[in-house]
Every structure is written in structure tokens, then in C-alpha cells.
Amino acid sequence: MALLEVEELHTTFHTEKETIRAVDGVSFEIERGETLGLVGESGSGKSVTARSVLGLVDEPGIVEAEAMRFRGDDLAEVGWEQARGDLSIVFQDPINSMNPVYTVGNQIEEALRIHQNLRGKAATDEAISLLKDVGIPDAARRVDEYPHQFSGGMRQRAVIAIALACDPDLLVCDEPTTALDVTIQAQILDLLDELQREEDLAVLFITHDMGVIEETADRVSVMYAGELIETAPVDKLFENPRHPYTRGLLASIPGRTVNGDRLPTIEGEVPTATSEPDSCRFAPRCAYAFADCNQVHPERINVSEDHGAACLLYDERFPEEPPAGGIDAVVGGDER
């Protein structure tokens, strides 16, 4: 049994003008001790997916799912308040996710009080221990400092310490290294890897950086316009990406191009999904799109063992060959 199971998750936002389908039929699972990478461009629905699972979507958002099970229990029945101690999140920007008027120690102790019923000296001692665990030097002194007295990398470590104070089984990392320079980013990734091995944490790692995913994830799900369009073990996805969108993402990584120094791009932007899909949402930007792509919504096809892609290229009902060239000419790899 998987630690987290999500089936047909839909998150919609109703406005005066339209209904935005930010997450549209997403299904995935995460095993204990596993890292699932969730990737895609900004606006794909990655963060909304994480917030939906954690019960952090506010009005006018509406979250619906066929099932969301954590350790086999239905989250809707258990209640997010009760489960949240076992589900923690590390946000992208620590300066905005920490309260500037409370010390770092106070904010860790608040989590300890709520989720572990620790108070007073016991809570302070545990806060110091957590700061040490995440690599904060002179933790006994710095526990009384404020967020603005920490560097960017140290603040991110402190946010991780707050998340760990809940003693979670699943850690959601929502672009935790985006605002950091390359050196500090590497340190934070090493820290997360070490903590995961020591605590046997499951991790949902959200990012738009495919290079980071290659280093951290066991499996990868690629998201586009609210849908998961490809899922595979990380080595399979990087060696033989099957969806044209995934190929485009990988082609944008420096060092992977074979036709010179200029990085290829995917023209256009991620669309905002406002209605039930009746075609491929990526078709307007796809170098392989053919007539049926504009008339049929693709379903997930198992292109190989534990590797699925939602693309008509692999659907035997549509034998028409797509146009030659495009992204495949850059990345390589076979099609059908």
C-alpha cells in the first residue's frame, strides 16, 4: 500500500467570468521513502496540486477527488487538521513563509507545541536540536534570532526545521531551491537527501528545474495545463522521454543539445484550462500535432513497463504519422 494515493483530483476556481480548472483529473501515488518529482512550467498546476493534497486551498477554490488516501485512510474522513502533522510542506520563499516578528526558535516551538505537545525548556531544546540537524551553526544562540538575521540559505534550513518539527511521514518541497544561488541550492538538496534517508521520509518535490529533478527524484510526473501527461522512473524519463512536451523540457537543459550551443524553446505559453478537455491541450505548441490532436483528448498509454504518456502518438486508434523534425530532431529517440 502506497503512503499517499491520489485519484482523479480536481481543483477549480470559480470567478465572475470563468471557471479555472487548475488541477484537472490528476492521479498519482508516493511510496514511503520515495521521492516523486512533479515538474512543468509555471502555471501548470504543480503548487495547486500540493496545496490541494494538504488541504491548503482557500475559497473560491473547490477541491474534489475520487479518493485521497494517506496510509490507507481517507483524508476527507480523517480531516486535514489531524493529518497535517504527518504532512509537512517547505515553501519556495522562506522570507515570506516565516513571521518576521517572532524568533526562529518561537516558530519552531509553535509547531512542536501543536503537533508534539512540547512546551517550555523541552520545546526549546528540541528546537535547538532541529536547527543542528539542518546544519545551522551555533544553534543555541541562533534559536533566539529573527528571520532577517539569517541568510537566504539559513532561512531555508530553518523552514525545513519547522517542517521537521511535525515529525512528518511525507514532506512536500514546493520549489525549495528556486530563490537560492547554485552553491546553496546544492547544500539544501544534500540536506534533504540526508534527512530523507535518516527519517525514511516520502518526498513530493515540485520544481520547474529538470536538472534538480534528475539529481533528486526516483520517479517523475510531468504536468501541463492541470494534467499529468507523462510519468516514469527518473532514469527512463531522461533516457527516453516519450511526450513531446517532456522532450522540450529536457532539450532546454544546457549540455543536452546536439546541434550547437543555442537552446531550443517551446513557442507559446501554458494555457489556462477553463473547460473540460476535448482535445490535447499541448497541441497548439506541439511540433508533432496532427489533425486528431485537435479533436480528441489523449488518455494515458503505457508505452513501456512503469512508463506512461498521455499522447495520441502511442494510441493505436490513430495511425497517422506526425510531421517529421521538430523537438525529436533535437533530442533524438524513437517514437512508437
DRENKOLMAR-591787 format. One record per residue (C-alpha): residue number from 1; residue in one letter; x, y, z. Coordinates in Angstrom, 1 decimal, always signed. Each point is the difference from the previous one (the first is absolute). Example, Ala and Ser with C-alpha at 12.3 -4.5 7.8 and 13.67 -1.06 7.14 Angstrom:
! residues 2
1 A +12.3 -4.5 +7.8
2 S +1.4 +3.4 -0.7
***
This chain:
! residues 336
1 M +0.0 +0.0 +0.0
2 A +1.3 +3.4 -1.0
3 L +0.5 +2.7 +2.7
4 L -2.0 +2.5 -2.0
5 E -2.5 -0.8 -2.7
6 V -1.8 +2.7 -2.1
7 E -2.7 -1.0 -2.5
8 E -1.6 +2.4 -2.4
9 L +0.8 +3.3 +1.8
10 H -1.8 +3.1 -1.3
11 T +0.5 +3.5 +1.4
12 T -2.0 +2.7 -1.6
13 F -0.3 +3.8 +0.7
14 H -3.3 +1.6 -0.8
15 T +0.2 +3.7 -1.0
16 E -2.6 +2.4 -1.4
17 K +1.3 -0.5 -3.5
18 E +1.0 -3.7 -0.2
19 T +0.9 -3.2 +1.8
20 I +3.7 -0.8 +0.2
21 R +0.8 -3.7 +0.0
22 A +3.4 +0.4 +1.7
23 V +0.3 -3.8 +0.7
24 D -2.0 -2.2 -2.3
25 G -0.1 -3.7 +0.7
26 V +3.4 -0.6 +1.5
27 S +0.8 -3.4 +1.5
28 F +3.3 -1.2 +1.6
29 E +1.4 -1.8 +3.0
30 I +3.1 +0.2 +2.1
31 E +1.7 -2.8 +1.9
32 R +1.6 +0.3 +3.4
33 G +3.6 +1.2 -0.5
34 E -0.5 +0.9 -3.6
35 T +0.4 +3.3 -1.8
36 L -2.5 +0.9 -2.6
37 G +1.0 +3.0 -2.2
38 L -2.8 +2.1 -1.3
39 V +1.2 +2.2 -2.9
40 G -1.3 +2.5 -2.5
41 E +0.0 +3.6 -1.0
42 S -1.5 +2.7 +2.3
43 G -3.7 -0.1 -0.2
44 S -0.2 -3.8 -0.6
45 G -1.8 -0.6 +3.4
46 K +2.9 -1.5 +2.0
47 S -0.4 +2.1 +3.1
48 V -3.8 -0.1 +0.0
49 T +0.3 -3.8 -0.1
50 A +2.2 +0.0 +3.1
51 R -2.3 +2.5 +1.8
52 S -3.0 -2.1 -0.9
53 V +1.4 -3.1 +1.5
54 L +1.0 +1.9 +3.2
55 G -3.4 +1.7 +0.3
56 L +1.4 +3.5 -0.5
57 V -2.2 +1.2 -2.8
58 D -2.2 +2.9 +1.1
59 E -3.2 +1.4 -1.6
60 P -0.9 +0.4 -2.8
61 G +1.9 -3.3 -0.6
62 I -1.9 -3.3 +0.2
63 V +1.9 -3.2 +0.4
64 E -1.7 -3.3 -1.1
65 A +1.5 -3.5 -0.5
66 E -1.1 -3.5 -0.4
67 A +2.4 -0.9 +2.9
68 M +2.8 +1.5 +1.9
69 R +1.4 -2.6 +2.4
70 F +2.9 +0.4 +2.4
71 R +1.3 -3.2 +1.6
72 G -3.2 -1.6 -1.3
73 D -2.3 +2.5 +1.8
74 D -2.3 +2.4 -2.0
75 L +1.3 +3.5 +0.7
76 A -3.5 +1.4 -0.4
77 E -1.2 -2.2 +2.9
78 V +3.1 +0.3 +2.2
79 G +0.1 +3.8 -0.5
80 W +3.0 +2.1 -1.1
81 E +0.5 +1.5 +3.4
82 Q +0.6 -3.4 +1.5
83 A +2.2 -1.2 -2.8
84 R +2.0 +3.1 -0.6
85 G +2.6 -0.9 +2.7
86 D +1.0 -2.9 -2.3
87 L -0.2 +2.1 -3.2
88 S +2.5 +3.0 +0.0
89 I +0.9 +2.5 -2.6
90 V +3.1 +2.0 -0.8
91 F -1.0 +3.1 -1.9
92 Q +2.0 +1.8 -2.8
93 D +0.8 +3.3 +1.7
94 P +0.9 -0.3 +3.7
95 I +0.0 +3.8 +0.6
96 N -3.7 +0.0 -0.8
97 S -0.9 -3.3 +1.7
98 M +1.6 +1.0 +3.4
99 N -1.5 +2.6 +2.4
100 P +2.5 +2.9 +0.2
101 V -1.1 +1.1 +3.5
102 Y +0.6 -3.4 +1.7
103 T +3.4 -1.6 +0.6
104 V +0.9 -3.1 -2.0
105 G -0.1 -2.0 +3.2
106 N -3.5 +1.2 +0.8
107 Q -1.2 -1.1 -3.4
108 I +1.5 -3.5 +0.4
109 E -1.4 -0.3 +3.5
110 E -3.5 +0.9 -1.2
111 A +0.1 -3.0 -2.3
112 L +1.3 -2.2 +2.8
113 R -2.7 +1.2 +2.3
114 I -2.8 -0.7 -2.5
115 H +1.2 -3.3 -1.3
116 Q +2.1 -1.5 +2.7
117 N -1.4 +1.7 +3.2
118 L +3.4 +1.3 +1.0
119 R +0.3 +3.2 +2.1
120 G +2.5 +2.0 +1.9
121 K +3.6 -1.2 +0.2
122 A -0.8 -3.3 -1.7
123 A -1.3 +1.8 -3.0
124 T +3.0 +2.4 -0.1
125 D +2.5 -2.9 +0.3
126 E -1.8 -1.8 -2.9
127 A +0.1 +3.2 -2.1
128 I +3.7 +0.3 +0.5
129 S +0.4 -3.7 -0.9
130 L -2.0 +0.5 -3.2
131 L +2.1 +3.0 -1.0
132 K +3.1 -2.1 +0.5
133 D -1.5 -2.8 -2.1
134 V -0.5 +2.4 -2.9
135 G +3.6 +1.3 +0.2
136 I -0.5 +3.3 +1.9
137 P +3.3 +0.8 +1.8
138 D -0.1 +1.3 +3.6
139 A -3.6 -1.1 +0.2
140 A -0.4 +0.8 +3.7
141 R +0.6 +3.7 -0.7
142 R -1.7 +0.3 -3.3
143 V -3.3 -1.5 +1.3
144 D -0.7 +3.4 +1.5
145 E +0.7 +1.9 -3.2
146 Y -2.6 +1.3 -2.5
147 P -0.4 -1.1 -3.7
148 H +1.6 +3.2 -1.3
149 Q +3.2 -0.8 +1.9
150 F +0.3 -3.3 -2.0
151 S +1.4 -0.2 -3.6
152 G -2.2 -1.3 -2.7
153 G +1.5 -3.5 +0.3
154 M -0.3 +0.0 +3.7
155 R -3.6 +1.1 -0.1
156 Q -0.8 -2.9 -2.3
157 R +1.7 -2.3 +2.4
158 A -2.1 +1.5 +2.8
159 V -3.2 -0.6 -2.0
160 I +1.0 -3.6 -0.5
161 A +0.5 -0.2 +3.8
162 I -3.5 +1.3 +0.6
163 A -1.4 -2.6 -2.4
164 L +2.0 -2.8 +1.7
165 A -1.3 +1.1 +3.4
166 C -3.3 -1.6 -0.9
167 D +1.9 -3.4 -0.4
168 P -1.6 -0.5 -3.4
169 D -0.2 -3.2 -2.2
170 L -0.4 +2.1 -3.2
171 L +1.9 +3.2 -0.7
172 V -1.3 +2.2 -2.9
173 C +2.8 +2.2 -1.4
174 D -1.5 +2.8 -2.1
175 E +2.9 +1.4 -2.0
176 P +2.2 +0.1 +3.1
177 T +3.2 +1.0 -1.8
178 T -1.4 +2.5 -2.6
179 A +1.0 +3.2 +1.8
180 L +3.5 -1.3 +1.0
181 D +3.3 +0.2 -1.9
182 V +1.6 -3.1 -1.4
183 T +2.3 -0.8 +2.9
184 I -2.7 +0.4 +2.7
185 Q -2.4 -1.9 -2.2
186 A +2.4 -3.0 +0.0
187 Q +0.3 +0.2 +3.7
188 I -3.8 -0.1 +0.6
189 L -0.4 -2.9 -2.4
190 D +2.7 -2.0 +1.8
191 L -1.7 +0.9 +3.3
192 L -3.4 -1.2 -1.2
193 D +1.5 -3.2 -1.3
194 E +1.7 -0.7 +3.3
195 L -3.1 +0.7 +2.0
196 Q -2.1 -2.2 -2.3
197 R +2.4 -3.0 +0.5
198 E +0.2 +0.5 +3.8
199 E -3.8 +0.5 +0.5
200 D -1.3 -2.2 -2.8
201 L -2.0 +2.9 -1.3
202 A -2.1 +0.0 -3.1
203 V +0.5 +3.2 -2.0
204 L -2.1 +1.7 -2.6
205 F +2.6 +2.3 -1.7
206 I -1.5 +2.8 -2.1
207 T +2.1 +2.0 -2.4
208 H +0.4 +1.2 -3.6
209 D +3.7 -0.8 +0.0
210 M +0.5 -3.4 -1.7
211 G +3.7 +0.0 +1.0
212 V -1.1 +0.0 +3.7
213 I -2.5 -2.8 -0.6
214 E +2.7 -2.2 -1.7
215 E +2.0 +0.3 +3.3
216 T -2.8 -0.5 +2.5
217 A -2.9 -2.0 -1.3
218 D -0.7 -3.8 -0.2
219 R -3.0 +0.5 -2.3
220 V -1.2 +3.0 -1.9
221 S -3.5 +1.3 -1.0
222 V -0.1 +2.7 -2.7
223 M -2.9 +2.5 +0.4
224 Y -1.5 +2.2 -2.7
225 A -3.1 +2.2 +0.2
226 G -1.4 -1.8 +3.1
227 E +0.7 -3.5 -1.3
228 L +2.7 -2.7 +0.5
229 I +1.2 -0.8 -3.5
230 E +2.9 -2.3 +0.7
231 T +1.2 -2.1 +2.9
232 A +3.1 -2.2 +0.2
233 P +3.0 -1.0 +2.1
234 V +2.5 +2.9 -0.2
235 D +2.6 -2.0 -2.0
236 K -2.6 -1.1 -2.6
237 L -1.4 +3.5 -0.4
238 F +3.4 +1.6 -0.5
239 E +1.3 -2.8 -2.3
240 N -3.2 -0.2 -2.2
241 P -2.6 +2.7 +0.6
242 R -3.1 -0.9 -1.9
243 H -2.3 +3.0 +0.2
244 P +1.0 +2.9 -2.3
245 Y -0.4 +2.5 +2.9
246 T +2.4 -2.0 +2.1
247 R +2.5 -0.1 -2.9
248 G -0.2 +3.7 -0.2
249 L +0.6 +0.5 +3.7
250 L +3.1 -2.3 -0.1
251 A +1.3 +1.7 -3.1
252 S +0.1 +3.3 +1.9
253 I +2.6 -1.4 +2.4
254 P +3.5 +1.4 -0.8
255 G +2.3 -2.8 -1.2
256 R -2.7 -2.3 -1.4
257 T -0.2 +1.6 -3.5
258 V +1.7 -1.6 -2.9
259 N -0.4 +2.7 -2.6
260 G +2.2 +2.8 +1.3
261 D -0.2 +2.4 +2.9
262 R -3.4 +1.5 -0.5
263 L -2.6 -1.5 +2.3
264 P -3.3 -0.9 -1.7
265 T -3.3 +1.5 +1.3
266 I -3.6 -1.0 +0.0
267 E -1.9 +2.9 -1.5
268 G -3.1 +1.3 +1.8
269 E -1.2 -0.2 +3.6
270 V -1.8 -2.5 +2.2
271 P -3.7 +0.6 -0.6
272 T -2.5 +0.6 +2.8
273 A -2.4 -2.9 +0.1
274 T -3.6 +1.3 +0.2
275 S -2.1 -2.8 -1.4
276 E +0.0 -3.8 -0.1
277 P +2.7 -1.1 -2.5
278 D -1.2 -1.2 -3.4
279 S +3.5 +0.1 -1.6
280 C +3.7 -0.1 +0.9
281 R +0.8 +3.1 +2.0
282 F +3.6 -0.1 -1.3
283 A -1.0 -0.3 -3.7
284 P +0.3 +3.8 -0.8
285 R +3.7 -0.1 +1.1
286 C +0.9 -3.5 -1.2
287 A +2.3 -0.7 -2.9
288 Y -1.6 -3.4 -0.5
289 A -3.7 +1.0 +0.1
290 F -2.3 -1.5 -2.7
291 A -3.7 +0.4 -0.7
292 D -1.3 -2.3 +2.7
293 C +1.9 +1.8 +2.7
294 N -2.4 +3.0 -0.4
295 Q -3.0 -2.3 +0.3
296 V +0.8 -2.7 +2.6
297 H +1.2 +0.3 +3.6
298 P +2.8 -2.5 +0.5
299 E -0.1 -2.6 +2.7
300 R +3.0 -1.5 +1.8
301 I +1.6 -2.8 -2.0
302 N +2.6 -2.4 +1.4
303 V +2.9 +0.5 -2.4
304 S +2.1 -2.5 +2.0
305 E +0.1 -1.5 +3.4
306 D -0.7 +2.6 +2.7
307 H +0.2 +2.8 -2.6
308 G -3.2 +1.7 -1.2
309 A -0.7 +3.0 -2.3
310 A -3.2 +1.7 -0.9
311 C +0.6 +0.5 -3.7
312 L -1.7 -1.1 -3.2
313 L +3.4 -1.0 -1.4
314 Y -0.3 -3.2 +1.9
315 D -3.7 -0.6 -0.4
316 E -0.6 -2.8 -2.6
317 R -3.3 +1.5 -1.0
318 F +1.8 +2.9 -1.7
319 P +2.6 -1.5 -2.4
320 E +0.7 +3.3 -1.8
321 E +3.7 +1.0 +0.2
322 P +0.8 +3.4 +1.4
323 P +2.1 +2.6 -1.9
324 A +3.7 -0.8 -0.1
325 G +2.6 +2.0 +1.8
326 G -0.9 +2.4 +2.9
327 I +1.0 -0.9 +3.5
328 D +1.1 -3.6 -0.9
329 A +2.7 +1.4 -2.3
330 V +1.6 +1.6 +3.0
331 V -0.5 -2.6 +2.7
332 G +0.1 -3.2 -2.0
333 G -1.7 -3.3 +0.9
334 D -2.6 -2.2 -1.8
335 E -3.7 +0.7 -0.1
336 R -2.4 -2.9 +0.0
***
